[in-house]
Amino acid sequence: MDRAIVLMYHNIGRPPKGARLPGLYVSPEAFHLQMRYLRVAGFTIVPLDGILDFISGQSHVKRPVALTFDDGFQDFSDNAWPVLRALGFPVTVFVVAGRVGGENLWDCEYLNVRKKLLDWDAIVRFKDEGVSFAAHTMTHPSLTSLSGEALRGEIFGSKSALEERLGMGVDYFCYPYGDYNEETIDMVKAAGYKAAFTTRKGCVFKADNPYELKRISVKSTTGPLAFAYKLHLYKGGSARCPK
């Protein structure tokens, strides 16, 4: 396979009435079917280390796919992890370290929804059960609006906070809103992250820049045919990826 895929999820659940962006949700039933499809269609679910191995040419696994969840919402515990654990799939959750145990204060007014986040006890428990956690800043700001110590605090601070709580290294970073620039990338590198993930739509190819890795989002509008298309045919670039 000439490409790897990193899938991006947010909420596994049903959007509450009045939610401004219901597309951020995938129903538990649809999620379960998507995970079963990955298994029966012969994809190999890999941790993020496997994506880096693919980029560098050190891995030749069949149809590599990585699973990522942004923000660390409580519904990961309720609706995603039981399915992933039963299937034995590795997964990475990008955590907003300064908001753990709280709510999505960064966008709740815009979304018209307050969503509960995992607390530290749950995060540590899931780590012990095999979930990988990675950094998504301290407070989920638009990073290009920051510079100097403010930028450093979000990028370095989230790594330090997670490493202290988890008792292990944190190697991966995700740009909030997919917002980054050269200064941001330089700071991510300086903090010691191995790679960083964007919200740019596309697959991962060998020799890609590990600090600008693309992902493919899965939304409430991603039906079975669209999900299969994203996995089998979509490569990014000029081709249009269905919702």
C-alpha positions in Angstrom: 0.0 0.0 0.0 1.5 3.3 -1.0 -0.2 5.3 1.7 -1.2 5.2 5.4 -4.4 6.7 6.9 -5.0 8.6 10.1 -8.6 8.8 11.0 -9.8 11.8 13.1 -12.8 11.5 15.4 -14.3 14.0 17.9 -17.5 12.7 19.6 -18.9 9.3 19.6 -22.5 9.9 20.5 -25.6 11.8 19.3 -25.5 15.6 19.0 -27.8 17.3 21.6 -30.6 19.5 20.3 -29.3 22.9 19.1 -25.7 21.7 18.5 -24.2 24.0 15.9 -21.9 21.4 14.4 -23.6 18.1 14.6 -21.1 16.8 12.1 -18.6 16.4 14.9 -20.6 13.5 16.2 -20.6 9.9 15.0 -23.3 7.6 16.5 -22.2 4.7 18.6 -23.8 2.3 16.1 -22.0 3.8 13.1 -18.7 3.8 15.0 -19.1 0.1 15.8 -19.8 -0.7 12.2 -16.8 1.4 11.0 -14.5 -0.4 13.4 -15.8 -3.8 12.3 -15.3 -2.8 8.7 -11.7 -2.0 9.3 -11.2 -5.5 10.7 -13.1 -7.4 7.9 -11.6 -5.3 5.1 -8.1 -6.3 6.1 -6.7 -3.0 7.4 -4.0 -3.0 10.0 -4.7 -0.7 12.9 -1.4 0.8 14.1 -0.3 3.2 16.8 1.1 6.5 15.8 4.6 5.1 16.0 3.5 2.9 13.1 2.7 5.9 11.0 6.2 7.3 11.5 7.6 3.9 10.6 5.6 4.0 7.4 6.9 7.5 6.5 10.5 6.4 7.1 10.1 3.2 5.1 10.7 1.0 8.2 7.3 -0.6 8.2 5.6 -2.6 5.5 2.4 -3.6 7.2 -0.7 -4.2 5.1 -3.1 -1.2 4.9 -1.9 0.8 7.9 -4.6 2.9 9.6 -4.2 4.9 12.9 -7.2 6.0 15.0 -7.2 9.4 16.7 -9.7 11.3 18.9 -9.4 15.0 19.4 -10.0 16.8 22.8 -10.6 13.8 25.1 -14.3 13.9 25.6 -16.1 11.7 28.1 -18.0 9.9 25.4 -14.8 8.3 24.4 -15.1 6.3 27.6 -18.8 5.6 27.2 -19.0 4.7 23.5 -15.6 4.3 21.8 -13.2 2.5 24.1 -15.4 -0.5 24.8 -15.5 -1.2 21.1 -11.8 -0.5 20.5 -10.8 -2.6 23.5 -12.9 -5.6 22.4 -11.3 -5.4 19.0 -7.8 -4.9 20.3 -7.3 -1.7 18.3 -4.6 0.8 19.4 -5.9 4.4 19.7 -4.5 7.8 20.5 -6.5 10.6 22.3 -5.2 14.1 22.0 -5.8 15.8 25.4 -6.3 19.5 26.2 -4.2 19.2 29.3 -5.3 22.4 31.1 -9.0 21.5 30.7 -8.9 17.9 31.9 -12.0 17.1 34.0 -13.8 20.2 32.8 -15.7 21.1 29.7 -15.0 22.5 26.2 -14.6 26.1 27.3 -12.7 27.0 24.1 -15.8 26.6 21.8 -18.9 25.8 23.9 -20.5 29.2 23.2 -19.9 28.9 19.4 -21.1 25.2 19.4 -24.0 25.9 21.7 -23.0 22.7 23.6 -21.0 22.0 26.8 -19.3 18.7 26.5 -17.7 16.9 29.4 -14.0 16.0 29.2 -12.2 13.0 30.7 -10.7 13.5 34.1 -7.2 12.5 35.2 -8.3 9.4 37.0 -10.0 8.1 33.8 -7.0 9.1 31.6 -4.6 7.2 33.9 -6.9 4.2 34.0 -7.2 4.1 30.2 -3.5 4.5 29.8 -3.0 1.4 31.9 -5.6 -0.4 29.7 -3.6 0.5 26.5 -4.9 3.9 25.3 -2.2 6.3 24.2 -2.5 9.9 25.1 -0.9 12.9 23.3 -0.9 16.7 23.6 -3.4 19.1 22.2 -2.1 22.2 24.1 -3.1 23.4 27.5 -6.3 25.4 26.6 -7.0 24.8 22.9 -6.1 28.2 21.5 -5.5 29.2 17.9 -1.7 28.9 18.0 -0.9 31.3 15.2 -2.4 34.1 17.4 0.3 33.4 20.0 4.0 33.9 20.2 6.9 33.7 22.6 6.2 32.5 26.1 2.4 32.2 25.5 3.1 29.8 22.6 5.8 28.0 24.5 3.5 27.5 27.5 0.8 25.8 25.4 3.2 23.5 23.6 5.8 22.7 26.2 3.3 22.9 29.1 0.9 20.4 27.7 3.7 17.9 27.1 5.0 18.4 30.7 1.6 18.1 32.3 0.8 14.9 30.5 4.1 13.3 31.1 3.9 14.1 34.8 0.5 12.6 35.2 1.1 9.6 32.9 4.6 8.8 34.1 5.8 8.3 30.5 7.0 10.3 27.5 4.5 12.1 25.2 5.7 12.1 21.6 2.8 13.5 19.6 1.1 16.8 19.2 -2.1 17.9 17.5 -2.7 21.5 16.3 -6.0 22.9 17.7 -8.3 23.9 14.8 -5.5 22.7 12.5 -4.0 26.1 13.0 -0.2 26.3 12.7 2.7 28.1 11.0 6.5 27.9 10.8 6.9 29.4 14.3 4.5 26.8 15.7 6.3 23.9 14.0 9.7 25.1 15.3 8.3 25.2 18.8 6.8 21.8 18.5 10.2 20.4 17.4 12.0 22.3 20.2 9.6 20.7 22.8 10.7 17.3 21.6 7.7 15.9 19.9 8.3 13.3 17.2 5.4 14.4 15.0 2.4 16.7 14.8 -1.0 16.2 13.2 -3.2 18.7 11.4 -6.8 18.8 10.3 -5.8 19.0 6.7 -7.6 16.4 4.7 -5.5 13.6 3.1 -3.6 10.4 3.5 0.0 10.0 4.7 2.7 9.2 2.2 6.3 8.1 2.5 8.7 11.0 3.2 5.9 13.3 4.3 6.9 16.0 6.8 6.2 14.5 10.2 5.2 17.9 11.6 2.4 18.4 9.0 0.7 15.1 8.9 -2.8 15.0 7.3 -5.8 13.1 8.6 -9.2 12.0 7.3 -12.1 13.1 9.4 -15.1 10.9 10.1 -18.4 12.8 10.7 -22.0 12.1 11.3 -22.5 12.5 7.5 -19.9 9.8 6.7 -22.1 6.9 5.6 -20.9 3.4 4.9 -20.0 4.0 1.2 -18.2 7.3 2.1 -16.3 5.6 4.8 -15.2 2.8 2.4 -14.2 5.4 -0.2 -12.0 7.3 2.3 -10.2 4.1 3.2 -9.8 2.5 -0.3 -9.7 5.2 -2.9 -9.1 8.7 -1.5 -5.6 10.0 -1.5 -5.9 13.7 -1.0 -4.9 16.5 -3.4 -7.3 17.1 -6.3 -9.7 14.3 -5.6 -12.8 15.2 -3.6 -13.4 13.2 -0.5 -17.0 12.6 0.3 -18.4 13.5 3.7 
